[in-house]
Structure formats: C-alpha cells, structure tokens
Amino acid sequence: MFLVLGVSATVLAIVVVGMRGRGRERAPRIADHLATAAKHLNGEGQPPQFSRLG
C-alpha cells in the first residue's frame, strides 16, 4: 500500500514540477532529482556506481 502511494506521489511530483517546466526555476535541486527519477522510470537512467567498502 505504501509502495503504491510512494510511486504515485513521485509520478505526481514529476508531472507537477516537470522535467523542464515552471517548477525548475523555483526548485532546481528538486527538479534535477525528479528528472533523474523520470529517466529511471523510463528505463533510460544509468545504473548506480558502487564503490568498494573495504
């Protein structure tokens, strides 16, 4: 249930702020994170880079 609500809230935030919309001027850091999330949801994102722990 919480997973579905989290995904829907993320998609809603991407739509409201927009990848290149009006929200980019108001909150550029959030817009960058949402653009990255949108790329991952579309399957276009880069895989995370892991560093060695020890």
N, C-alpha and C positions, 0 to 999 in steps of 0.2 A: 504494500500500500504506500509506504513512504518512498519507495523507489519510483513508483509511478508518479507521485506528486513532485518528487525532485526533478525527474526528467521533464515533466510538463512545465514546471516553473523555469527550468533552463531554456526550453524552447520558447516560452513566452517572453523571457528576458531578451533572447536573441531577436525576436520579432520586434519588441518594443524599442530597444536601444538600436538595433540594426547594426549590420556589419559596417555600413557606410552611411548611416542615417543621421538624424539630428542629435541623437544621444552621444555621438562621437566627440562633439565639441564640449559637451557638459561633463562627461566622464570618460576621458580617453583610456585610462587604465582598465576600466571595466569593459569598455568596448573591445580592447585588444584581447582580453581573456575570453569574451564571448565570441569573437571572431575565430579564435583558436578552437573553442568548443564546437562551433559550427563546422569547421573544417574536419574535425574528428567525427562528428555525426554524419558528415557526407562521405567519410572514408578517404579523405584527401590529406589528413594530418600525418605528420612524421611520427614514427614510433619514439617513445621516450628513450633518452640516453641514460643508461645506468652506469654508475661508477663503481669501482671495486670497494668493498667495505674494509678489507683487511689484507 
